[in-house]
Amino acid sequence: MTDFDKKSVEEITKLINEKREGLRADRFKVAGSAKKGMMPIRLVRKEIARALTSLNARKNKSE
């Protein structure tokens, strides 16, 4: 798990974009197979959500 409090907004945004791209690629890999291998996708989605939550908390704090 990444500590988002220590990262800059640009770093978090870059991480979110990278994770989303990886998630998209993983979804296409899994689409052709059975329901096996869904756990890594869930973990990536949760990490994206954590990063977005941290980003939004900073945005709301500065307002």
C-alpha positions as CSV (number, residue, x, y, z in Angstrom):
1,M,0.0,0.0,0.0
2,T,1.3,3.4,-0.9
3,D,1.3,6.3,1.5
4,F,-0.5,9.0,-0.4
5,D,0.1,11.7,2.2
6,K,3.8,11.9,1.3
7,K,3.2,12.2,-2.4
8,S,2.5,15.3,-4.4
9,V,-0.7,15.9,-6.4
10,E,1.1,15.3,-9.7
11,E,2.6,12.0,-8.4
12,I,-0.8,10.8,-7.3
13,T,-2.4,11.8,-10.6
14,K,0.3,9.9,-12.5
15,L,-0.2,6.8,-10.3
16,I,-3.9,6.9,-10.9
17,N,-3.4,7.1,-14.6
18,E,-0.9,4.2,-14.6
19,K,-3.2,2.0,-12.4
20,R,-6.2,2.7,-14.6
21,E,-4.2,1.7,-17.8
22,G,-3.1,-1.4,-16.1
23,L,-6.6,-2.2,-14.9
24,R,-7.9,-1.8,-18.5
25,A,-5.2,-4.2,-19.8
26,D,-6.0,-6.8,-17.0
27,R,-9.7,-6.6,-17.8
28,F,-9.1,-7.5,-21.4
29,K,-6.8,-10.4,-20.3
30,V,-9.5,-11.8,-17.9
31,A,-12.4,-11.3,-20.4
32,G,-11.3,-14.2,-22.5
33,S,-10.8,-16.6,-19.6
34,A,-12.9,-17.9,-16.8
35,K,-13.6,-15.9,-13.6
36,K,-10.2,-16.8,-12.3
37,G,-7.8,-14.1,-11.4
38,M,-10.3,-11.4,-10.3
39,M,-8.5,-10.6,-7.0
40,P,-5.7,-8.5,-8.5
41,I,-8.3,-6.4,-10.4
42,R,-10.1,-5.8,-7.1
43,L,-6.9,-4.7,-5.4
44,V,-6.0,-2.3,-8.2
45,R,-9.5,-0.8,-8.1
46,K,-9.2,-0.3,-4.3
47,E,-5.8,1.3,-4.7
48,I,-7.2,3.7,-7.3
49,A,-10.1,4.5,-4.9
50,R,-7.7,5.3,-2.1
51,A,-5.6,7.6,-4.3
52,L,-8.7,9.4,-5.5
53,T,-9.9,9.8,-1.9
54,S,-6.6,11.3,-0.9
55,L,-6.6,13.6,-3.8
56,N,-10.2,14.8,-3.1
57,A,-9.4,15.2,0.6
58,R,-6.6,17.6,-0.3
59,K,-8.8,19.4,-2.8
60,N,-11.5,19.9,-0.2
61,K,-9.0,20.9,2.5
62,S,-7.6,23.7,0.4
63,E,-11.0,25.2,-0.3
